[in-house]
Amino acid sequence: MEVGDHQRLGGNLICIAAAMGCLLALCEASSWTPCDPNGHYKVIVKDVNVIPDPVVAGSPATFEIPAYTSQNIAGGKVVITVFYRGFPVHTELDDLCGKTSCPIEAGDFIIRDSQVLPGYTPPGPYKIKLLVLGSYFDMLACTNIDFNIVASTGTTQENADIGLPSGIMQVVEHP
């Protein structure tokens, strides 16, 4: 290779690295939208914070949802449905008061959910459909949250105890 070839190769590598960095930044950022942009929800979701962003398999993940309501809310339910590549993979029904302080008075409040994902959680794009239901199962809010999960670079605690690297699924036999 001649000197000019090295300079072109170096310049090409820098361009490729910059493009990959931009692509990763786009892929890793979470986003959210109301289920119905024209819907009139009693709870208005103001933002969604995914911590960390992207979520790391085998590590704690927290979803903080600052919201506003113009009325007092005594309690209710939260329905969380998780989709992986468009397919529902998990649904849970939780008490709203376990995700925020109740009763909720008119004004700003935060819904918070934290979980540790198994180390064998596949990396890729995920979506959460979050429904907030009132005491009589009336829909107070509906939000779609798009986020990404990346593989852990180390060992997860659940696999570290038996010496498995993260991403290796443990097989457990049940009698």
Helices and strands as residue ranges (DSSP letters): H 3-28, E 31-34, E 43-45, E 49-51, E 55-56, E 60-69, E 76-84, E 87-95, G 96-98, E 107-116, E 124-134, E 139-150, H 157-160
